[in-house]
Amino acid sequence: MPLDWGCVVRGRFPNVNIVARFEIERRQFLDEHGKALAPLPAFAEDAAALVALYRSMVLMRAYDAKAVALQRTGQLGTFAPLIGQEAVNAAIGSAMRPDDVLLMTYRENGAQWMRGVTLRELFLYWSGDERGSNFSGARGDFPICVTIAAQCTHAVGAAYAMKLRKQDRAVVCTLGDGATSKGDFYEGLNAAGVWQLPIVFVVSNNQWAISLPRAHQSACETLAQKAIAGGLPGLQVDGNDVIVLRQVLDEALAKARAGGGPTLIEALTYRLSDHTTADDATRYRSADEVAAAWKLDPVARLRAHLTERGAWDKAREEALLKDCNDTVQTAVRAYLDTPPPRPAQMFDHHYAVWPAVLAKQRAEALGEEI
């Protein structure tokens, strides 16, 4: 019989009291076949709203496939695929208001596009051209953060500014499961909780931090429970169910904007591709595991749900695929037709007056006299 340490403690110290208890709830609306497990929230009763989300998710997948193809043919730099995480992207992109601020990792290109960043700009970014970070839309959003978890403390700074200014706005900070093992993450949670900041942390638990599996990252039963350490609510949702993701984001963002403080959402999903195009996931995970994950595909799940409701059919699917492919191809042409950056741009936007050493380097690079 396992030892009950609670009984041992209470036996030795009869004055011991339980001062706090915690629970983590898990929410889901659609099962893996797209069937509703419970009455849907109000927004999801409108089939047109779900069709719009589905269209966005399909375009994300078309963009993702093309980006990988461009990288494989030497027309793009290292790329981080988002396939398998379209529901997380779509929920974030649709729930946020234009004046909210997104601080993202490298796997939220879909949410960026929904917020006004063009596909051409995303292609430019992945080619190593920093003009891709000069977003034509979502001007207040931060650039893609490659440094793991660093965006958590940056997000706290942005949210603190909103609170000081008494603005009706909120911050969404996205991160992966591996980032929850970093100190920046805990520092961000602690500050957000203490100052009751208008911020929502969205953890895309895709089960792998490059080659490190979730089981080797943390002994916690959930990643959502890490919110407890910061004194903020945390919950877990099916990250392949765009309906539940959108609902919890709506709730958390409304609460944040109203002064109700931060929330942490753990979205259970799966990275269906390699970590990046520089990775080979077959070296550390089995084909059976990936095949099982494909059965939970968020795009197929929403398509099945819409089809069952009579809101989708084969003809509309074929038309959508053509439209998405045309949109992506147009963006690729615009990206490839973009003149390369001038060498001088590596020196621009750093100093109002260049230090002598940079002035000399710039002149040498441009073949100018000093």
C-alpha positions as CSV (number, residue, x, y, z in Angstrom):
1,M,0.0,0.0,0.0
2,P,1.5,3.4,-0.9
3,L,2.3,5.7,2.0
4,D,-0.1,8.6,2.6
5,W,2.3,11.4,3.6
6,G,-0.7,13.5,4.5
7,C,-1.7,11.1,7.1
8,V,1.8,10.8,8.4
9,V,2.1,14.6,8.7
10,R,-1.3,15.0,10.4
11,G,-0.4,12.1,12.8
12,R,2.8,13.8,13.9
13,F,1.5,17.3,13.8
14,P,-2.2,17.4,14.6
15,N,-2.3,21.2,14.2
16,V,-1.4,21.0,10.5
17,N,-4.0,22.6,8.2
18,I,-4.4,22.6,4.5
19,V,-4.0,26.2,3.4
20,A,-4.6,25.9,-0.3
21,R,-5.9,23.4,-2.9
22,F,-5.6,23.7,-6.7
23,E,-7.3,22.1,-9.7
24,I,-6.6,22.3,-13.4
25,E,-9.6,21.9,-15.7
26,R,-9.4,20.7,-19.2
27,R,-11.9,21.9,-21.9
28,Q,-12.9,20.5,-25.2
29,F,-15.9,20.9,-27.6
30,L,-15.1,18.7,-30.6
31,D,-13.8,15.2,-30.5
32,E,-11.2,13.9,-33.0
33,H,-14.0,13.2,-35.5
34,G,-15.4,16.7,-35.3
35,K,-18.5,15.7,-33.3
36,A,-19.7,18.1,-30.6
37,L,-19.2,16.8,-27.1
38,A,-21.3,19.6,-25.5
39,P,-23.4,22.5,-26.6
40,L,-21.3,24.9,-28.6
41,P,-20.6,28.5,-27.5
42,A,-22.6,31.3,-29.2
43,F,-20.1,32.2,-31.8
44,A,-19.8,28.6,-33.0
45,E,-23.5,28.3,-33.6
46,D,-22.9,30.5,-36.7
47,A,-21.5,28.1,-39.3
48,A,-20.2,31.1,-41.3
49,A,-17.9,32.0,-38.4
50,L,-16.4,28.5,-38.4
51,V,-16.1,28.5,-42.1
52,A,-14.0,31.6,-41.9
53,L,-11.7,30.0,-39.3
54,Y,-11.5,26.9,-41.5
55,R,-10.5,29.0,-44.6
56,S,-7.7,30.6,-42.6
57,M,-6.4,27.3,-41.4
58,V,-6.3,25.9,-44.9
59,L,-4.4,28.9,-46.1
60,M,-1.9,28.5,-43.3
61,R,-1.3,24.9,-44.4
62,A,-0.8,26.0,-48.0
63,Y,1.6,28.7,-47.0
64,D,3.5,26.2,-44.7
65,A,3.9,23.6,-47.5
66,K,5.1,26.3,-50.0
67,A,7.6,27.7,-47.5
68,V,9.1,24.2,-46.9
69,A,9.3,23.7,-50.7
70,L,11.1,27.1,-51.1
71,Q,13.6,26.2,-48.5
72,R,14.3,22.8,-50.0
73,T,15.0,24.5,-53.4
74,G,17.3,27.1,-51.9
75,Q,14.9,30.0,-52.2
76,L,14.3,30.5,-48.5
77,G,16.3,30.1,-45.3
78,T,15.7,27.8,-42.4
79,F,11.9,27.6,-41.8
80,A,9.9,26.5,-38.8
81,P,6.7,24.7,-40.0
82,L,3.4,25.3,-38.2
83,I,1.6,22.3,-39.6
84,G,-0.5,20.7,-36.9
85,Q,-0.9,23.9,-34.9
86,E,-3.3,25.7,-37.2
87,A,-6.1,25.8,-34.6
88,V,-3.9,27.6,-32.1
89,N,-3.0,30.2,-34.8
90,A,-6.5,30.7,-36.0
91,A,-7.9,31.1,-32.5
92,I,-5.3,33.7,-31.6
93,G,-5.7,35.6,-34.8
94,S,-9.4,35.7,-34.6
95,A,-9.8,36.5,-30.9
96,M,-7.4,39.4,-30.7
97,R,-8.5,42.9,-31.4
98,P,-6.4,45.1,-33.7
99,D,-5.1,47.2,-30.9
100,D,-4.0,44.2,-28.8
101,V,-0.3,43.2,-28.9
102,L,1.1,39.8,-29.9
103,L,4.5,38.6,-28.8
104,M,5.1,35.3,-30.7
105,T,7.5,32.6,-31.3
106,Y,8.5,31.4,-34.8
107,R,5.5,29.1,-35.1
108,E,2.6,31.6,-35.1
109,N,2.9,32.9,-38.7
110,G,-0.8,32.0,-39.2
111,A,-1.9,34.3,-36.4
112,Q,0.4,37.0,-37.8
113,W,-1.2,36.8,-41.2
114,M,-4.6,37.0,-39.7
115,R,-3.5,40.2,-37.9
116,G,-2.4,41.9,-41.1
117,V,1.2,40.7,-41.7
118,T,1.4,39.8,-45.4
119,L,2.6,36.4,-46.7
120,R,5.3,38.3,-48.7
121,E,6.6,39.8,-45.4
122,L,6.7,36.4,-43.8
123,F,8.7,34.9,-46.7
124,L,11.1,37.9,-46.5
125,Y,11.6,37.2,-42.8
126,W,12.5,33.6,-43.4
127,S,14.9,34.6,-46.2
128,G,16.9,36.5,-43.6
129,D,15.6,39.9,-44.9
130,E,14.7,42.0,-41.8
131,R,12.3,44.1,-43.9
132,G,10.0,41.2,-43.3
133,S,9.7,42.4,-39.7
134,N,8.5,45.8,-40.8
135,F,4.9,44.7,-40.8
136,S,2.4,46.5,-43.0
137,G,-0.3,45.5,-40.6
138,A,-0.3,44.8,-36.8
139,R,2.3,47.5,-36.4
140,G,2.2,47.2,-32.6
141,D,3.1,43.5,-32.6
142,F,6.6,42.5,-31.6
143,P,9.0,40.8,-34.1
144,I,9.2,37.0,-34.1
145,C,11.2,35.9,-31.0
146,V,13.7,33.1,-31.6
147,T,15.3,33.2,-28.2
148,I,13.3,30.7,-26.2
149,A,11.0,32.4,-23.5
150,A,12.6,35.8,-23.8
151,Q,9.3,37.1,-25.1
152,C,7.6,36.4,-21.8
153,T,9.4,39.2,-20.0
154,H,9.0,41.5,-23.0
155,A,5.2,40.8,-22.9
156,V,5.1,41.7,-19.2
157,G,6.7,45.1,-20.1
158,A,4.1,45.8,-22.8
159,A,1.2,44.7,-20.6
160,Y,2.6,46.9,-17.7
161,A,2.6,49.9,-20.1
162,M,-1.1,49.2,-21.0
163,K,-2.0,49.1,-17.3
164,L,-0.2,52.3,-16.4
165,R,-2.0,54.0,-19.3
166,K,-5.3,52.6,-18.3
167,Q,-5.8,51.2,-21.8
168,D,-8.6,48.8,-22.8
169,R,-6.1,46.5,-24.4
170,A,-4.4,43.1,-23.8
171,V,-1.2,41.2,-24.6
172,V,-1.0,37.7,-26.0
173,C,2.3,35.9,-25.4
174,T,2.8,32.6,-27.2
175,L,5.4,30.0,-26.3
176,G,6.1,26.3,-26.7
177,D,6.3,23.6,-24.0
178,G,10.1,23.8,-23.9
179,A,9.9,27.5,-23.0
180,T,8.0,26.7,-19.8
181,S,11.2,25.2,-18.4
182,K,13.1,28.5,-18.8
183,G,13.6,31.1,-16.0
184,D,12.2,33.9,-18.2
185,F,8.9,32.1,-18.3
186,Y,8.6,31.9,-14.5
187,E,9.8,35.5,-14.1
188,G,7.1,36.6,-16.5
189,L,4.4,34.7,-14.7
190,N,5.5,36.0,-11.4
191,A,5.4,39.7,-12.5
192,A,2.1,39.2,-14.4
193,G,0.5,37.8,-11.3
194,V,1.9,40.3,-8.8
195,W,0.9,43.3,-10.9
196,Q,-2.3,41.7,-12.3
197,L,-1.4,42.6,-15.8
198,P,-3.6,42.3,-18.9
199,I,-1.8,39.4,-20.5
200,V,-2.7,35.9,-21.8
201,F,0.1,33.3,-22.0
202,V,-0.7,30.6,-24.6
203,V,1.5,27.5,-24.3
204,S,1.4,25.4,-27.5
205,N,2.3,22.0,-25.9
206,N,3.2,20.2,-29.1
207,Q,5.0,17.5,-27.1
208,W,8.5,18.1,-28.3
209,A,11.1,20.8,-27.6
210,I,13.1,20.0,-30.7
211,S,14.2,16.4,-29.8
212,L,13.3,16.5,-26.1
213,P,9.9,14.9,-25.3
214,R,7.4,16.5,-23.0
215,A,7.9,13.6,-20.4
216,H,11.6,14.6,-20.1
217,Q,11.0,18.3,-19.6
218,S,8.8,18.4,-16.5
219,A,7.3,16.1,-13.9
220,C,4.2,18.3,-13.8
221,E,1.0,16.5,-14.8
222,T,0.1,19.6,-16.8
223,L,1.9,22.7,-18.0
224,A,-1.1,24.7,-17.1
225,Q,-0.5,24.1,-13.4
226,K,2.7,26.1,-13.6
227,A,0.5,29.2,-13.5
228,I,-0.2,28.4,-9.9
229,A,3.4,29.4,-9.0
230,G,2.6,32.9,-10.4
231,G,-0.7,33.2,-8.7
232,L,-2.8,33.3,-11.9
233,P,-5.4,30.9,-13.3
234,G,-4.3,28.2,-15.7
235,L,-6.3,25.8,-17.7
236,Q,-5.7,23.1,-20.3
237,V,-7.6,22.8,-23.6
238,D,-7.6,20.5,-26.6
239,G,-5.3,22.5,-28.9
240,N,-6.6,20.9,-32.0
241,D,-10.2,22.1,-31.3
242,V,-10.3,25.6,-32.6
243,I,-13.7,26.2,-31.0
244,V,-12.6,25.7,-27.5
245,L,-9.4,27.6,-28.1
246,R,-11.4,30.6,-29.4
247,Q,-13.8,30.5,-26.5
248,V,-11.2,30.4,-23.8
249,L,-9.2,33.2,-25.5
250,D,-12.3,35.3,-25.8
251,E,-12.9,34.9,-22.0
252,A,-9.3,35.4,-21.0
253,L,-8.8,38.5,-23.2
254,A,-12.1,40.1,-22.0
255,K,-11.0,39.5,-18.4
256,A,-7.6,41.0,-19.1
257,R,-8.9,44.1,-20.8
258,A,-11.4,44.6,-17.9
259,G,-8.6,44.6,-15.3
260,G,-9.1,41.0,-14.2
261,G,-5.5,40.0,-14.6
262,P,-3.6,37.4,-16.5
263,T,-4.4,33.8,-17.6
264,L,-2.3,30.9,-18.8
265,I,-3.8,28.5,-21.4
266,E,-2.1,25.2,-22.2
267,A,-3.1,24.0,-25.7
268,L,-2.5,20.3,-26.2
269,T,-1.4,19.8,-29.8
270,Y,1.3,18.2,-31.9
271,R,4.1,19.3,-34.2
272,L,3.4,17.2,-37.3
273,S,6.6,18.2,-39.1
274,D,10.2,18.6,-38.2
275,H,11.1,21.3,-35.6
276,T,12.6,23.3,-38.5
277,T,13.8,22.5,-42.0
278,A,17.3,21.9,-40.4
279,D,15.9,19.1,-38.3
280,D,15.1,15.4,-38.9
281,A,12.4,14.4,-36.5
282,T,12.6,10.7,-37.7
283,R,15.8,10.4,-35.6
284,Y,13.9,10.8,-32.3
285,R,10.3,10.0,-32.7
286,S,8.5,7.0,-34.2
287,A,6.3,6.8,-37.3
288,D,3.5,5.3,-35.2
289,E,3.5,8.3,-32.9
290,V,3.2,10.7,-35.8
291,A,0.6,8.6,-37.5
292,A,-1.5,8.7,-34.3
293,A,-1.1,12.5,-34.1
294,W,-2.4,12.8,-37.7
295,K,-5.7,11.3,-36.6
296,L,-6.1,14.4,-34.4
297,D,-5.4,16.8,-37.2
298,P,-7.1,20.2,-36.4
299,V,-7.9,21.0,-40.0
300,A,-9.5,17.6,-40.8
301,R,-11.5,17.8,-37.5
302,L,-13.1,21.2,-38.3
303,R,-13.8,20.1,-41.9
304,A,-15.6,17.0,-40.6
305,H,-17.6,19.2,-38.2
306,L,-18.6,21.6,-40.9
307,T,-19.5,18.8,-43.3
308,E,-21.7,17.1,-40.8
309,R,-23.5,20.5,-40.3
310,G,-24.1,20.8,-44.0
311,A,-21.9,23.9,-44.2
312,W,-19.1,22.3,-46.3
313,D,-18.8,20.0,-49.3
314,K,-16.3,18.7,-51.8
315,A,-16.9,21.5,-54.3
316,R,-16.3,24.2,-51.8
317,E,-13.2,22.4,-50.6
318,E,-11.7,22.2,-54.1
319,A,-12.5,25.9,-54.7
320,L,-10.8,26.8,-51.4
321,L,-7.7,24.8,-52.1
322,K,-7.3,26.5,-55.5
323,D,-7.9,30.0,-53.9
324,C,-5.4,29.4,-51.2
325,N,-2.8,28.0,-53.6
326,D,-3.3,31.1,-55.9
327,T,-3.0,33.4,-52.9
328,V,0.3,31.8,-51.8
329,Q,1.7,31.7,-55.3
330,T,1.0,35.4,-55.7
331,A,2.8,36.1,-52.4
332,V,5.8,34.0,-53.6
333,R,6.0,36.0,-56.8
334,A,5.9,39.2,-54.9
335,Y,8.6,37.9,-52.5
336,L,10.9,36.7,-55.3
337,D,10.5,39.9,-57.2
338,T,11.5,42.0,-54.2
339,P,14.9,43.6,-54.9
340,P,17.6,42.4,-52.4
341,P,18.4,44.8,-49.5
342,R,21.1,47.3,-50.0
343,P,24.4,46.6,-48.2
344,A,24.0,49.9,-46.3
345,Q,20.9,48.6,-44.6
346,M,23.0,46.5,-42.2
347,F,24.2,49.9,-40.7
348,D,20.8,51.7,-40.8
349,H,18.5,52.2,-37.8
350,H,21.1,51.7,-35.1
351,Y,22.5,55.1,-34.3
352,A,21.5,58.7,-34.9
353,V,25.2,59.4,-35.4
354,W,27.4,56.5,-36.3
355,P,30.4,55.8,-34.1
356,A,33.7,56.3,-36.0
357,V,34.3,52.6,-36.3
358,L,30.9,51.9,-38.0
359,A,31.2,55.0,-40.2
360,K,34.5,53.5,-41.5
361,Q,33.0,50.0,-42.0
362,R,30.0,51.5,-43.8
363,A,32.2,53.5,-46.1
364,E,34.4,50.5,-46.9
365,A,31.3,48.3,-47.6
366,L,29.9,50.9,-50.0
367,G,33.3,51.8,-51.6
368,E,33.0,55.4,-50.4
369,E,35.6,57.8,-49.2
370,I,35.5,58.6,-45.5
